[in-house]
Structures are given as C-alpha cells and as structure tokens.
Amino acid sequence: VILGSIISGAPFLGLLGTVWGVMDAFGNIALQSSTSLQNLAPGVSGALLTTVAALLVAIPAVFGYNYLLSQTKQMVVDLENFASALIDQIELELHE
C-alpha cells in the first residue's frame, strides 16, 4: 500500500511543485518593469527541479514494486505447485 501510494503520489507532488514554481516565476516577472528570459529562466528551472525530484522517487519505486509483485506471483505459483504435489502424494498414500 505504501509503495503504491508513493508511486502514484510522487509525480503529482512534482507536478504541483512545478505549477507552483512556474506561477511564482510569472508572478515575479509581472512585478518587474522589464521582462526577459533571464528573469524567467531561474524560476522555471527551480520549478522543474520538483518534477525531477518526484520522478527520481517514482521511477525506482515502480521498478521495485514490479519486482516485488513478480516475486509474490512466483511464490504463489510455487506454493500452488507444492500444494498440488502434496495432495497427490497424500492421495497416493491413502490408496495404498
């Protein structure tokens, strides 16, 4: 549950930070008398850092989640095979 929440929530937090940062950058531009790319770039750059941070959390979490999920599925298959073999063995011994 926690890993799934991190996977789904981190990109949204990054997006929120990006939108907030871009809004702040444009708000600062509006307060200045001259508008230039040099005034806008630092704010946008800072805003995009939140997206990078969120992706750095979400991407490894997705790989970890998928690995754990595949391991869990394999354990279920192994247990089902063991249970089937055990039942077969018990039936053999009961019929002897």
N, C-alpha and C positions, 0 to 999 in steps of 0.2 A: 504494500500500500504506500509506504513512504517513498520507495524508489519510483513508483508510478506517478506519484504526486510531484516529485522533483522533475521527472521527465516532462510532464505536461505543464507544470507551472513555470519552470525556469525561462523558457522562451517568452512567455507572456510578461514576466517581470522585466526581461531585457527589452522587450518592445515598449513597455510602459516607461522605462528609463530613457529609451531613445526618443520617444514622443515628448516626454517632459523636457529633455535636454534641447531638442530642436525648438520647442516652444520658447524656452528660456533664451536660446540664441536669437531667435527672431524678435523676442521682446526687447533684448538688449540692442539689437540693430535699430528698432523703432525709436529708442531713446537717444540714439546718436544722430548727429547732424549729417554725417556723410555715411553712405552705405557702400561697402566694398566687400569683396570676397575675403579679404584679410580679417575683416571684423566678424564674418560669419563662420569661417572655417574652424576656429578653435571650439566654438560651441557645438557645431555639428560633429566634430571629431570626438569631443567628450561624450556626446550623446551616443555615438556609435560604439563607444567602449562598453557601454552597458549591454549592448547586443552581443558583442564578442564574449563578454564575461558569462552571459547566460548560455551561449552556445558551448562555451568551454565546460560548463556544468552539464548541460543536457545531452550533448553528444556522447561522452563517456558513459553517462547513466543509461542511455539507450543500449549501447553495446553490452554493458553489464547486465541490464535487465534481460536482454535477449539471450545472453549466455546462461544466466540463472534459469530462465524459462526452458531452454533446451535441456539443461541438466535435470530439471524437475521432470520434464516429459520423459526423458530417458529412464529415470528412476521408476516412474510409473510403469513403463513398458517392462523393465526388469522385474519389478515386483509382480506384475501380472503373469509374466512367464514363469517365475518361481512358484506362484500360487497354482498355476495350471499344472506344472510338473509335480508339485506336492500332492495335489488332488489325484492325479494319475497314479502316483506311487501308492497313496493310501488305498485307492480302489483296487490296485493290483494285489496288495497285501490282504485286503479284506476278502477277495475272491479266491485266495489260495487255500 
